[in-house]
Amino acid sequence: MEQFEQYYRLPQDVVGHDAALLSYWDRMPARARLRLLESEITVSTLGELKMLAEELGQD
C-alpha cells in the first residue's frame, strides 16, 4: 500500500515572519488564506498581500 505525505504550509511559509504581514493575515478572508496556503506563492510586502487578499477573497 502506498503512503502519501501531505505537507501543509503555514502562514509563515507565505508571508515570512514580518509582524505587519502576519497581523494582516489574520484579518484576511478565509478563502484568500486557503488559496494562498494551497499555492506556492510567497508574499513580501503588505501591499502585495492586500491585493492578493482582495483578488482571492472574492467568490
Sine and cosine of phi, psi and omega as CSV:
sin_phi,cos_phi,sin_psi,cos_psi,sin_omega,cos_omega
0.00,0.00,0.70,-0.71,-0.02,-1.00
-0.98,0.19,0.60,-0.80,0.10,-1.00
-0.98,-0.18,0.74,-0.68,0.05,-1.00
-0.94,-0.35,0.78,-0.63,0.08,-1.00
-0.99,-0.12,0.70,-0.72,0.08,-1.00
-0.90,-0.44,0.74,-0.67,0.01,-1.00
-0.92,-0.39,0.85,-0.52,0.02,-1.00
-0.97,-0.25,0.80,-0.60,0.03,-1.00
-0.98,0.21,0.48,-0.88,0.07,-1.00
-0.98,-0.21,0.32,-0.95,0.07,-1.00
-0.80,0.60,-0.58,0.81,0.00,-1.00
-0.90,0.43,-0.42,0.91,0.06,-1.00
-0.95,0.32,-0.40,0.92,0.00,-1.00
-1.00,-0.04,-0.75,0.66,-0.13,-0.99
-0.93,-0.37,-0.02,1.00,-0.02,-1.00
0.98,0.19,-0.47,-0.89,-0.07,-1.00
-0.93,-0.37,0.31,0.95,0.01,-1.00
-0.94,0.35,0.83,-0.56,-0.07,-1.00
-0.88,0.48,-0.64,0.77,-0.01,-1.00
-0.91,0.41,-0.66,0.75,0.00,-1.00
-0.93,0.36,-0.66,0.75,0.02,-1.00
-0.91,0.41,-0.60,0.80,0.03,-1.00
-0.90,0.43,-0.71,0.71,0.02,-1.00
-0.92,0.39,-0.58,0.82,0.02,-1.00
-0.79,0.61,-0.67,0.75,-0.03,-1.00
-0.92,0.38,-0.33,0.95,-0.02,-1.00
-0.98,-0.19,-0.06,1.00,-0.02,-1.00
-0.96,0.29,0.42,-0.91,0.11,-0.99
-0.87,0.50,0.62,-0.78,-0.03,-1.00
-0.84,0.54,-0.62,0.79,-0.01,-1.00
-0.87,0.49,-0.68,0.73,0.00,-1.00
-0.92,0.40,-0.68,0.74,0.02,-1.00
-0.88,0.48,-0.71,0.70,-0.01,-1.00
-0.88,0.47,-0.70,0.72,-0.01,-1.00
-0.90,0.43,-0.59,0.81,0.05,-1.00
-0.94,0.35,-0.63,0.78,0.01,-1.00
-0.91,0.41,-0.55,0.84,0.00,-1.00
-0.98,0.18,-0.27,0.96,-0.02,-1.00
-1.00,-0.06,-0.06,-1.00,0.09,-1.00
-0.95,-0.31,0.28,0.96,-0.04,-1.00
-0.95,0.30,0.65,-0.76,0.20,-0.98
-0.85,-0.52,0.54,-0.84,-0.09,-1.00
-0.84,-0.54,0.70,-0.71,-0.05,-1.00
-0.89,-0.45,-0.19,0.98,0.01,-1.00
-0.76,-0.64,0.43,-0.90,0.01,-1.00
-0.91,0.42,-0.62,0.78,0.02,-1.00
-0.88,0.48,-0.67,0.74,0.02,-1.00
-0.90,0.43,-0.66,0.75,0.00,-1.00
-0.91,0.41,-0.66,0.75,0.02,-1.00
-0.90,0.44,-0.66,0.75,0.02,-1.00
-0.89,0.45,-0.72,0.69,0.02,-1.00
-0.90,0.43,-0.62,0.78,0.02,-1.00
-0.87,0.49,-0.67,0.74,0.00,-1.00
-0.92,0.40,-0.72,0.69,-0.05,-1.00
-0.94,0.35,-0.71,0.71,-0.08,-1.00
-0.99,0.13,-0.31,0.95,-0.04,-1.00
-0.99,0.11,-0.12,0.99,-0.01,-1.00
-0.99,0.17,0.53,-0.85,0.03,-1.00
-0.98,0.18,0.00,0.00,0.00,0.00
